[in-house]
């Protein structure tokens, strides 16, 4: 069934470890937007996965609609190609820091990684994060310098920067001696030397076969499969994906579920279906041996980190705990005056079921029930992580409200409050560096490093509390005229840095329920920036703009002009309105204050005060200030 080489054998009692030479397991890791998914596309094309006349979309692995729109990978995905009779299992991983939980666990499935680095940008913060994870697990690394076809590419300088990064991360001599492959995933070519032009990806595929070790295990030992990813299908339920470390796993086999972090867990289950990956498909197989990456269905209670073992020898495989969430929001049943008019799923039961279903596939997420049956506390790795969940839910027809994101604090042994910290790496044109430093200093950021970067840019490195970055991205893009690049990485917990004032301006609040009219908006726009235009439905307590002053102002945007004998309604036409500022989901999440909510429906995003009644709101503010 499998080609085993007896080249490597180790005798431990009766155990015989063997290499399986016809399989390679490799993960592709990189910073966001350095070309991982495009590279996988090309490897699939050139290995003959697609028919000659088959129409293939770009970034075929990004199957989720949001992934395709934003051009980012959110969920890790498995695929497999065959090259020179060797099956290469490839895992495409996310590059964004908020989805680092995905990267951590898939690395347990593979025997080596391909680190993709942009030939112009060089190593970025997330490159450092994913590479550190790979080096900690002692995985061999192939460095692929991608986008060498770009006119501004500087591959030789990038090679030096990558080697510096290896040294910073205390790589061993063997790890430093890694192969470098130069590629243009877009053109579908790779080469080992910049002077040698090539037309296909063979140099990269050959390097994988030569440098990535074959998986090892004992085919005659008891079954051991570590589950590293969970997929979900509404027809078959939870699907566990993992690598066969020892023994053989078969369809219909009785196994025991155990977990390294839960010593008491022991549950006997049966494997109903077994699959292996082939191209973009799952192919049903009767059995799989060491080194195979398999998908297992039919086990309802399967979780990431579980080991499936034969009942005779239930020994769990050690598994790294997933990084804890750092940020939380309340997801609340919508109770605004317009509740239930636009969404399909609106009740607390709908909301609860959907949030707990998300836990099936997202291990970095936490969902907790609160004292109120209408409110659920949802914690994740960052604002992007939670905003993707919100966007998915509204597209599915859910209607709910969310509160402002808050960080999750811890206390040390002396009872002192600790808060999550981030390292922010910022590349900005020189002329904007002063503004960025000033803004981040106000948000308790500490400038650690400042250096000149490529193309007249300045690179700034800050240590900053996670809460200092909440709501900052919008300001950052405005301050840098859209030319700045900001990347963050979680840096652990540190003592509380003091209070931060997020927003200097208050909100413009609708005074009554009705429809906005030009006359009312014209009078309101003098007070600040409007978020709505004429003819939009509003309700009392809804936030319809940003005040030009520090406090909240109530405005009546439904007010019509009183008609007299001498003035006609046509005079309205002369009133000129400034175009409203339409907020995206991220901008709205950034904008809201702690006493506000964001109402999310499939059709609308509305910001509102938690307390809609103005008298009760003022009373609550007075009590808060006393």
C-alpha positions as CSV (number, residue, x, y, z in Angstrom):
1,X,0.0,0.0,0.0
2,X,2.8,2.4,0.8
3,X,6.4,2.7,-0.2
4,X,8.4,2.4,2.9
5,X,12.2,2.7,3.1
6,X,14.1,0.7,5.6
7,X,16.8,3.3,5.5
8,X,15.7,4.7,8.8
9,X,14.8,2.1,11.5
10,X,14.8,2.5,15.2
11,X,14.2,-0.3,17.6
12,X,12.4,0.5,20.8
13,X,11.2,-2.8,22.3
14,X,9.2,-4.0,19.3
15,X,8.7,-0.6,17.7
16,X,10.1,0.0,14.3
17,X,10.0,3.5,13.0
18,X,9.9,3.8,9.2
19,X,9.9,6.5,6.7
20,X,7.2,6.7,4.1
21,X,9.0,8.0,1.0
22,X,5.9,8.4,-1.3
23,X,4.4,11.2,0.8
24,X,5.5,14.8,1.8
25,X,3.5,17.1,4.1
26,X,4.2,20.8,3.8
27,X,2.6,24.0,4.9
28,X,2.8,27.3,3.1
29,X,3.4,30.2,5.6
30,X,3.8,33.9,5.0
31,X,2.8,37.5,5.8
32,X,-0.6,38.6,4.5
33,X,-0.6,39.3,0.7
34,X,2.8,37.8,-0.1
35,X,1.3,35.4,-2.6
36,X,0.8,32.1,-0.7
37,X,-2.6,31.3,-2.3
38,X,-1.5,32.3,-5.8
39,X,1.5,30.0,-5.4
40,X,-0.8,27.0,-4.4
41,X,-2.9,27.8,-7.5
42,X,0.1,27.4,-9.8
43,X,1.3,24.2,-8.1
44,X,-2.2,22.8,-8.6
45,X,-2.3,23.9,-12.3
46,X,1.1,22.5,-13.1
47,X,0.5,19.1,-11.4
48,X,-2.4,18.5,-13.7
49,X,-5.2,18.8,-11.1
50,X,-7.4,20.8,-13.6
51,X,-8.4,19.6,-17.1
52,X,-6.7,21.4,-20.0
53,X,-9.9,23.3,-21.0
54,X,-11.2,23.8,-17.4
55,X,-11.9,27.4,-16.4
56,X,-10.1,28.1,-13.1
57,X,-10.8,31.1,-10.9
58,X,-7.9,32.9,-9.3
59,X,-7.1,32.1,-5.7
60,X,-9.1,28.9,-6.0
61,X,-8.3,27.9,-2.4
62,X,-10.1,31.0,-1.0
63,X,-13.6,29.6,-1.1
64,X,-15.3,31.9,1.4
65,X,-16.9,35.0,-0.2
66,X,-15.2,37.4,2.3
67,X,-11.8,35.8,1.6
68,X,-12.3,36.5,-2.1
69,X,-13.4,40.1,-1.6
70,X,-10.7,41.1,0.8
71,X,-8.0,39.0,-0.8
72,X,-7.0,37.4,2.5
73,X,-7.1,33.8,3.7
74,X,-9.0,33.3,6.9
75,X,-9.3,29.5,7.2
76,X,-6.4,27.1,6.5
77,X,-7.1,24.6,3.7
78,X,-5.8,21.3,2.6
79,X,-5.0,20.2,-0.9
80,X,-2.7,17.5,-2.5
81,X,-0.8,17.1,-5.7
82,X,1.2,14.3,-7.1
83,X,4.8,14.9,-8.5
84,X,7.2,12.1,-9.6
85,X,4.9,9.5,-7.9
86,X,5.1,11.3,-4.6
87,X,2.0,12.7,-3.0
88,X,2.6,16.2,-1.7
89,X,0.0,17.3,0.9
90,X,-0.1,21.2,1.0
91,X,-1.7,23.3,3.7
92,X,-2.4,26.9,2.8
93,X,-2.4,29.0,6.0
94,X,-3.7,32.5,6.8
95,X,-1.2,35.4,6.9
96,X,-3.1,37.8,9.1
97,X,-2.2,38.0,12.8
98,X,-5.8,37.7,13.9
99,X,-6.0,34.2,12.4
100,X,-2.7,33.0,13.9
101,X,-4.6,30.3,15.8
102,X,-5.1,28.6,12.5
103,X,-1.3,28.6,11.8
104,X,-0.3,27.3,15.1
105,X,-2.2,24.1,14.9
106,X,-1.8,23.1,11.2
107,X,2.0,23.1,11.7
108,X,1.5,20.0,13.8
109,X,0.4,18.2,10.6
110,X,3.4,18.8,8.4
111,X,7.1,17.9,8.3
112,X,8.3,21.1,6.8
113,X,7.2,24.6,5.6
114,X,7.6,26.9,2.6
115,X,8.1,30.4,3.8
116,X,6.9,32.9,1.1
117,X,8.5,36.3,1.2
118,X,7.7,39.3,-1.1
119,X,10.8,40.2,-3.2
120,X,10.2,43.9,-2.6
121,X,8.7,44.1,1.0
122,X,11.0,41.5,2.5
123,X,10.1,39.9,5.9
124,X,7.2,41.6,7.6
125,X,5.9,41.2,11.2
126,X,3.7,38.2,10.4
127,X,6.6,36.5,8.6
128,X,8.4,36.7,12.0
129,X,5.4,35.3,13.9
130,X,4.8,32.3,11.6
131,X,8.5,31.5,11.2
132,X,9.0,31.5,15.0
133,X,6.2,28.9,15.3
134,X,7.9,26.7,12.6
135,X,11.4,27.0,14.1
136,X,10.0,26.2,17.6
137,X,8.6,22.9,16.2
138,X,12.1,22.2,14.6
139,X,10.5,22.1,11.1
140,X,12.8,22.4,8.0
141,X,12.2,25.7,6.1
142,X,12.3,26.3,2.3
143,X,12.4,30.1,1.6
144,X,10.5,31.1,-1.5
145,X,11.3,34.7,-2.5
146,X,8.1,35.5,-4.5
147,X,7.2,38.3,-7.0
148,X,10.7,38.6,-8.5
149,X,9.0,39.8,-11.7
150,X,8.1,43.1,-10.0
151,X,10.1,46.0,-11.4
152,X,11.1,47.2,-7.9
153,X,12.0,43.7,-6.7
154,X,15.3,43.4,-4.7
155,X,15.7,39.6,-4.2
156,X,19.3,39.6,-3.1
157,X,18.7,42.2,-0.3
158,X,15.6,40.2,0.8
159,X,17.7,37.0,1.1
160,X,20.0,38.8,3.6
161,X,17.0,40.2,5.5
162,X,15.5,36.7,5.8
163,X,18.8,35.3,7.1
164,X,19.0,38.1,9.7
165,X,15.5,37.2,10.8
166,X,16.5,33.5,11.2
167,X,19.4,34.6,13.4
168,X,17.1,36.9,15.5
169,X,14.9,33.9,16.1
170,X,17.9,31.8,17.3
171,X,17.7,29.3,14.4
172,X,20.0,26.3,14.5
173,X,22.9,25.9,12.0
174,X,20.8,23.3,10.1
175,X,17.9,25.7,9.9
176,X,20.1,28.5,8.7
177,X,21.4,26.3,5.9
178,X,18.0,26.3,4.2
179,X,17.4,26.4,0.4
180,X,16.3,29.6,-1.3
181,X,13.9,29.4,-4.3
182,X,13.1,32.5,-6.4
183,X,9.6,32.5,-7.9
184,X,7.0,34.5,-9.7
185,X,3.8,32.7,-8.7
186,X,1.8,35.0,-11.0
187,X,3.9,33.8,-14.1
188,X,4.1,30.2,-12.8
189,X,7.9,30.0,-12.7
190,X,10.5,29.2,-10.1
191,X,14.4,29.1,-10.2
192,X,17.2,28.3,-7.9
193,X,19.5,31.0,-9.3
194,X,18.4,34.4,-10.4
195,X,20.6,34.3,-13.5
196,X,18.8,31.1,-14.8
197,X,15.4,31.7,-16.3
198,X,12.8,29.0,-16.0
199,X,9.2,28.5,-17.2
200,X,7.7,26.2,-14.6
201,X,7.5,25.4,-10.9
202,X,9.7,22.2,-11.1
203,X,12.7,23.7,-9.1
204,X,10.3,24.4,-6.2
205,X,8.7,20.9,-6.4
206,X,12.2,19.2,-6.6
207,X,13.3,21.2,-3.6
208,X,10.3,20.0,-1.6
209,X,11.1,16.3,-2.5
210,X,14.8,16.8,-1.6
211,X,14.6,18.9,1.5
212,X,11.3,18.2,3.3
213,X,11.7,14.9,5.2
214,X,9.4,12.0,4.6
215,X,6.9,11.4,7.4
216,X,8.0,8.8,10.0
217,X,6.1,6.4,12.1
218,X,5.5,2.8,13.1
219,X,3.0,1.1,10.7
220,X,2.7,-1.9,13.0
221,X,2.0,0.1,16.2
222,X,-1.5,1.1,17.6
223,X,-3.3,3.8,15.6
224,X,-2.5,7.4,16.6
225,X,-4.1,10.4,14.7
226,X,-3.8,13.9,16.0
227,X,-6.7,16.2,15.0
228,X,-5.3,19.6,14.0
229,X,-8.3,21.1,12.1
230,X,-12.0,20.9,12.2
231,X,-14.1,21.2,9.1
232,X,-17.9,21.4,9.2
233,X,-20.5,20.2,6.8
234,X,-24.2,20.5,7.4
235,X,-24.8,17.0,6.0
236,X,-22.2,15.0,7.9
237,X,-21.5,17.4,10.8
238,X,-18.0,17.8,12.2
239,X,-15.1,16.5,10.1
240,X,-11.7,16.1,11.9
241,X,-8.6,16.6,9.8
242,X,-5.2,15.3,11.0
243,X,-2.1,13.3,10.2
244,X,-1.7,9.5,10.9
245,X,1.4,9.4,13.2
246,X,1.5,5.7,13.9
247,X,-0.3,2.6,12.7
248,X,-3.1,2.3,10.3
249,X,-6.6,3.9,10.4
250,X,-9.5,2.2,8.7
251,X,-13.2,2.8,7.9
252,X,-15.5,1.2,10.5
253,X,-12.6,1.0,13.0
254,X,-13.3,1.4,16.8
255,X,-11.0,4.0,18.3
256,X,-10.7,5.9,21.6
257,X,-10.6,9.7,21.8
258,X,-8.0,11.1,24.3
259,X,-6.6,14.6,24.8
260,X,-3.2,15.7,26.1
261,X,-4.7,18.7,28.0
262,X,-7.6,16.7,29.4
263,X,-6.2,13.5,31.1
264,X,-9.7,12.3,32.1
265,X,-11.1,12.3,28.5
266,X,-11.6,8.8,27.1
267,X,-14.4,8.1,24.7
268,X,-14.9,5.1,22.4
269,X,-16.2,5.9,18.9
270,X,-16.4,4.4,15.5
271,X,-15.0,5.9,12.3
272,X,-17.8,5.9,9.8
273,X,-16.1,7.6,6.8
274,X,-12.4,8.2,5.9
275,X,-11.1,10.6,3.2
276,X,-7.8,11.6,1.8
277,X,-7.2,14.9,-0.2
278,X,-6.6,14.8,-3.9
279,X,-6.3,18.2,-5.6
280,X,-9.3,20.2,-4.4
281,X,-11.4,17.1,-3.6
282,X,-11.8,14.7,-0.7
283,X,-11.6,11.1,-1.9
284,X,-13.1,8.3,0.2
285,X,-10.5,5.6,1.2
286,X,-10.9,2.3,3.1
287,X,-7.7,2.9,5.1
288,X,-4.7,5.2,5.5
289,X,-1.2,4.6,6.8
290,X,1.5,6.7,8.5
291,X,2.1,10.2,7.1
292,X,-1.3,10.4,5.4
293,X,-3.4,13.5,6.0
294,X,-6.9,12.3,6.5
295,X,-10.4,13.7,7.1
296,X,-12.7,11.7,9.4
297,X,-16.5,12.1,9.6
298,X,-19.1,10.5,11.8
299,X,-17.7,11.6,15.2
300,X,-20.0,14.3,16.6
301,X,-17.8,15.2,19.6
302,X,-14.4,15.6,17.9
303,X,-12.3,18.6,18.8
304,X,-8.9,20.1,17.9
305,X,-6.1,18.6,19.9
306,X,-7.9,15.2,20.3
307,X,-5.9,12.1,19.5
308,X,-7.7,9.0,18.0
309,X,-6.0,5.9,19.3
310,X,-6.5,2.2,19.1
311,X,-8.3,1.0,22.3
312,X,-5.3,-1.2,23.3
313,X,-2.9,1.8,23.6
314,X,-4.7,5.1,24.3
315,X,-1.7,7.5,24.4
316,X,-2.4,11.2,23.4
317,X,0.0,13.1,21.3
318,X,1.2,16.4,23.0
319,X,-0.5,19.4,21.5
320,X,0.3,23.1,21.9
321,X,-2.5,25.1,23.5
322,X,-4.1,27.6,21.2
323,X,-3.3,31.2,22.1
324,X,-5.9,32.9,24.2
325,X,-8.3,35.6,22.8
326,X,-7.4,39.2,23.7
327,X,-10.6,41.1,22.8
328,X,-14.3,40.7,23.5
329,X,-17.6,42.1,22.3
330,X,-21.2,41.6,23.4
331,X,-23.5,40.1,20.8
332,X,-27.1,41.2,21.7
333,X,-30.6,40.5,20.4
334,X,-31.7,43.6,18.4
335,X,-34.3,45.6,20.4
336,X,-34.3,48.8,18.3
337,X,-37.6,50.3,17.0
338,X,-36.8,48.7,13.6
339,X,-36.0,45.3,15.0
340,X,-37.1,42.2,13.0
341,X,-37.9,44.2,9.8
342,X,-34.8,43.2,7.7
343,X,-33.4,40.0,9.2
344,X,-34.4,36.4,8.8
345,X,-32.9,35.2,12.2
346,X,-33.7,37.6,15.0
347,X,-34.3,35.7,18.3
348,X,-31.9,34.9,21.1
349,X,-32.2,31.1,20.2
350,X,-31.1,31.9,16.6
351,X,-28.2,34.0,17.8
352,X,-27.1,31.4,20.4
353,X,-27.2,28.5,17.9
354,X,-25.2,30.4,15.3
355,X,-22.5,31.5,17.7
356,X,-22.0,28.1,19.2
357,X,-22.0,26.6,15.7
358,X,-19.0,28.9,14.9
359,X,-17.0,27.2,17.6
360,X,-17.1,24.0,15.5
361,X,-14.6,25.4,13.1
362,X,-12.9,28.4,14.9
363,X,-10.7,27.4,17.8
364,X,-9.5,30.9,18.7
365,X,-13.1,32.0,19.4
366,X,-14.8,31.9,22.8
367,X,-18.6,32.3,23.3
368,X,-20.0,32.7,26.9
369,X,-23.5,33.1,28.1
370,X,-24.2,36.1,30.4
371,X,-26.7,36.9,33.1
372,X,-29.1,38.0,30.3
373,X,-30.5,35.5,27.9
374,X,-30.4,38.2,25.2
375,X,-26.6,38.8,25.5
376,X,-23.6,36.7,24.6
377,X,-20.0,37.6,25.2
378,X,-17.8,36.7,22.2
379,X,-14.0,36.8,22.5
380,X,-11.5,36.6,19.6
381,X,-7.9,37.4,18.6
382,X,-8.5,40.9,17.2
383,X,-11.0,43.3,15.6
384,X,-10.6,41.7,12.2
385,X,-11.3,38.3,13.6
386,X,-14.7,39.4,15.1
387,X,-15.6,41.7,12.2
388,X,-15.3,38.7,9.8
389,X,-17.7,36.7,12.0
390,X,-20.2,39.7,12.1
391,X,-20.0,40.1,8.3
392,X,-20.6,36.3,7.7
393,X,-23.6,36.4,10.0
394,X,-25.3,39.4,8.4
395,X,-24.9,37.8,5.0
396,X,-26.6,34.7,6.3
397,X,-29.6,36.8,7.3
398,X,-28.9,37.4,11.0
399,X,-30.0,40.6,12.8
400,X,-28.4,41.6,16.1
401,X,-26.5,44.4,17.8
402,X,-22.8,44.5,19.0
403,X,-21.1,46.6,21.6
404,X,-17.7,48.3,21.4
405,X,-14.8,45.9,21.5
406,X,-13.1,45.7,24.9
407,X,-9.8,44.0,25.8
408,X,-9.6,41.1,28.2
409,X,-7.6,41.9,31.3
410,X,-5.8,39.5,33.6
411,X,-4.5,39.9,37.2
412,X,-1.0,38.9,38.4
413,X,-0.3,37.1,41.7
414,X,-0.2,40.5,43.5
415,X,-3.7,41.4,42.2
416,X,-2.3,44.0,39.8
417,X,-4.3,44.4,36.5
418,X,-2.5,43.3,33.3
419,X,-3.5,44.1,29.8
420,X,-2.7,42.6,26.4
421,X,0.1,44.4,24.5
422,X,0.8,44.5,20.8
423,X,3.9,45.3,18.8
424,X,2.8,47.6,15.9
425,X,5.1,47.9,12.9
426,X,4.2,50.9,10.8
427,X,5.6,52.0,7.4
428,X,4.6,55.6,6.5
429,X,5.9,58.3,4.2
430,X,8.4,60.5,6.1
431,X,6.1,63.6,6.2
432,X,3.3,61.7,8.1
433,X,5.6,60.0,10.7
434,X,5.2,62.9,13.2
435,X,1.4,62.7,13.2
436,X,1.4,58.9,13.7
437,X,3.9,59.1,16.6
438,X,1.8,61.9,18.2
439,X,-1.5,59.9,17.9
440,X,-0.1,56.6,19.1
441,X,1.6,58.3,22.1
442,X,-1.8,59.7,23.1
443,X,-3.0,56.0,23.0
444,X,-0.2,55.0,25.4
445,X,2.0,53.7,22.6
446,X,5.8,53.6,23.2
447,X,8.1,54.2,20.3
448,X,10.8,51.5,20.4
449,X,12.5,51.8,17.1
450,X,12.5,54.2,14.1
451,X,14.5,53.6,10.9
452,X,14.5,54.5,7.2
453,X,12.7,52.0,5.0
454,X,12.4,51.5,1.2
455,X,11.2,54.2,-1.1
456,X,11.2,57.3,1.2
457,X,9.2,55.5,3.9
458,X,9.9,55.5,7.6
459,X,9.5,52.3,9.7
460,X,8.2,52.8,13.2
461,X,8.0,50.1,15.8
462,X,5.7,50.7,18.8
463,X,4.8,48.8,22.0
464,X,1.1,49.6,22.5
465,X,-1.8,48.3,24.6
466,X,-4.3,46.3,22.4
467,X,-7.0,48.7,23.5
468,X,-4.9,51.6,22.1
469,X,-5.4,50.2,18.6
470,X,-9.2,49.8,18.9
471,X,-10.7,52.4,16.6
472,X,-7.3,53.7,15.3
473,X,-7.2,52.2,11.8
474,X,-9.6,54.7,10.4
475,X,-7.6,57.7,11.8
476,X,-4.4,56.1,10.6
477,X,-5.6,55.8,7.0
478,X,-6.9,59.5,7.1
479,X,-3.6,60.8,8.7
480,X,-1.4,59.0,6.1
481,X,-3.7,59.7,3.1
482,X,-4.1,56.0,2.7
483,X,-0.3,55.5,2.1
484,X,0.6,54.0,5.5
485,X,0.9,50.2,6.2
486,X,0.3,48.9,9.7
487,X,0.9,45.4,11.0
488,X,0.5,44.2,14.5
489,X,1.6,41.1,16.5
490,X,0.5,40.0,20.0
491,X,3.4,40.7,22.5
492,X,2.0,39.2,25.8
493,X,0.5,40.9,28.9
494,X,2.0,43.9,30.8
495,X,0.8,46.1,33.7
496,X,-2.1,48.4,32.9
497,X,-0.9,51.7,31.2
498,X,-3.7,54.0,32.4
499,X,-6.9,55.4,30.8
500,X,-7.2,56.3,27.1
501,X,-9.6,58.8,25.6
502,X,-10.7,57.2,22.3
503,X,-12.9,59.8,20.7
504,X,-12.6,63.5,21.2
505,X,-15.9,64.3,19.4
506,X,-19.4,63.4,20.5
507,X,-22.3,62.0,18.4
508,X,-25.2,63.6,16.6
509,X,-28.3,61.9,17.8
510,X,-31.7,61.8,16.1
511,X,-34.4,63.5,18.2
512,X,-37.4,61.7,16.9
513,X,-38.5,58.7,14.8
514,X,-39.4,59.4,11.1
515,X,-37.8,60.0,7.8
516,X,-34.8,62.3,7.3
517,X,-35.6,65.4,5.1
518,X,-33.2,67.8,3.3
519,X,-34.3,70.8,5.5
520,X,-33.6,68.9,8.8
521,X,-30.3,67.6,7.5
522,X,-29.2,71.0,6.2
523,X,-29.5,72.4,9.7
524,X,-27.9,69.4,11.3
525,X,-24.8,69.4,9.0
526,X,-23.5,72.6,10.6
527,X,-23.1,70.7,13.8
528,X,-20.8,68.0,12.5
529,X,-20.4,65.2,9.9
530,X,-23.5,63.3,8.9
531,X,-23.7,59.5,8.3
532,X,-27.1,59.6,6.5
533,X,-28.7,61.3,3.5
534,X,-32.3,62.4,2.9
535,X,-35.1,59.8,2.7
536,X,-33.6,57.5,5.3
537,X,-35.6,56.1,8.2
538,X,-34.3,57.1,11.7
539,X,-35.4,56.5,15.2
540,X,-35.0,58.6,18.4
541,X,-31.6,57.7,20.0
542,X,-30.0,56.6,16.7
543,X,-26.6,58.1,16.0
544,X,-26.8,59.9,12.6
545,X,-23.4,61.7,12.6
546,X,-20.3,62.8,14.4
547,X,-20.5,66.0,16.4
548,X,-18.0,68.8,15.8
549,X,-17.7,69.2,19.6
550,X,-16.8,67.1,22.5
551,X,-20.4,66.3,23.7
552,X,-23.4,64.6,22.1
553,X,-25.9,66.8,20.4
554,X,-29.5,65.9,19.6
555,X,-30.7,67.1,16.2
556,X,-34.1,66.8,14.5
557,X,-33.4,65.6,11.0
558,X,-37.1,64.9,10.3
559,X,-38.1,68.5,10.7
560,X,-39.8,70.0,7.7
561,X,-40.0,73.7,6.8
562,X,-43.2,75.4,7.8
563,X,-44.9,76.6,4.6
564,X,-46.3,80.1,4.5
565,X,-48.0,82.1,1.7
566,X,-44.7,83.5,0.5
567,X,-42.5,80.5,0.8
568,X,-43.1,77.3,-1.1
569,X,-41.7,73.9,-0.7
570,X,-39.7,74.2,-3.9
571,X,-37.3,76.5,-2.0
572,X,-35.9,73.3,-0.4
573,X,-34.3,72.5,-3.7
574,X,-31.8,75.3,-3.2
575,X,-30.4,73.8,0.0
576,X,-27.1,72.1,-0.7
577,X,-26.1,69.0,1.4
578,X,-22.6,67.8,2.0
579,X,-22.4,64.1,0.9
580,X,-22.8,61.9,4.0
581,X,-19.9,59.8,5.3
582,X,-21.1,56.2,4.8
583,X,-19.3,53.9,7.3
584,X,-18.2,50.4,6.5
585,X,-18.6,47.7,9.2
586,X,-15.0,48.2,10.4
587,X,-15.3,51.9,10.5
588,X,-18.6,51.7,12.4
589,X,-17.0,49.3,15.0
590,X,-14.1,51.7,15.3
591,X,-16.5,54.7,15.8
592,X,-18.9,53.4,18.5
593,X,-18.4,54.5,22.1
594,X,-18.9,52.4,25.2
595,X,-22.4,53.8,25.6
596,X,-23.4,52.9,22.0
597,X,-24.3,49.8,20.0
598,X,-24.0,48.9,16.4
599,X,-27.2,47.5,15.0
600,X,-26.3,44.9,12.3
601,X,-28.9,43.7,9.8
602,X,-28.5,42.1,6.3
603,X,-29.4,45.4,4.7
604,X,-28.3,48.1,7.2
605,X,-25.7,49.2,9.7
606,X,-27.0,51.6,12.3
607,X,-25.2,53.1,15.3
608,X,-27.5,53.8,18.3
609,X,-27.3,54.8,21.9
610,X,-27.7,51.8,24.4
611,X,-30.3,53.9,26.1
612,X,-32.7,55.4,23.5
613,X,-34.7,57.6,25.8
614,X,-32.9,61.0,26.2
615,X,-34.1,61.6,29.8
616,X,-33.0,58.1,31.0
617,X,-29.7,58.5,29.1
618,X,-28.9,61.9,30.8
619,X,-29.7,60.3,34.2
620,X,-27.4,57.4,33.5
621,X,-24.6,59.7,32.5
622,X,-25.0,61.8,35.6
623,X,-24.9,58.6,37.8
624,X,-21.8,57.4,35.9
625,X,-20.0,60.7,36.4
626,X,-20.9,60.9,40.2
